[in-house]
Amino acid sequence: MVNIRNKTWPKTFVIVTGIFLFLVVGLVVGAFWTFGEFKESLIPDEKEEEKIIDQAEQYLVTKYPKMEYEISYVLYDIGENYGNFDYAAVILNTETQKSFMVYENRFTKKVEDDISIQEATEFIEEVTPKVKSYINKKFGETQGIAFTPTDDIGGIPSLNVSLYNKKEEINVEMFLSLIDFLQHELNIEHASVNIMYDNDAETWSKEF
């Protein structure tokens, strides 16, 4: 009995050790492969860079034929900070000294620029103090006001207001007066307006 155990134990040990080494080697190889894939993903694709430069030049000739510009560099969205593209040509308008991006929208597959988005963002930043002043005067102290521009061409900004007011302190005339102020005093063409009160249990909403 003792001799049988002595012969069986080394064989089992060898099998277990072999399986363990196989798993370790597999993990090491897998780790190196994953690291290699990750490292490769950090490096921009030269063909994609050349592609977006060609697309940008064709787009600018058609969309802005009189614009004097320089292609500063190609932005590779490695951190996925932008949802619409992976590569964008950063363009410098040499007359205005303002930069903008030209890219192929991954959803529509159309080449577009972000000039209108930049202009909308600047406009929202400009009118936000007036919006806050009007709301504080009309509705009283607020829990928070957020006027957020859109990142999509053709999208609309959103105005979200959280009030301390109770339901009986808010009426439709007050809400519509805010809409009128936004449209006719500040000349905001489109927006999604949401006013929340009673601890966000009640909401006035309108999109125009």
Secondary structure, DSSP 8 states (H G I E B T S, - for coil): -HHHHHHHHHHHHHHHHHHHHHHHHHHHHHHHHHHHHHHHHTS--HHHHHHHHHHHHHHHHHH-TT--EEEEEEEE-TT---SS-SEEEEEEETTTTEEEEEEE-TTT--EEESHHHHHHHHHHHHHHHHHHHHHHHHH-SEEEEEEE--SSTT---EEEEEE---GGG--HHHHHHHHHIIIIIS-----EEEEEETTTTEEEEEE-
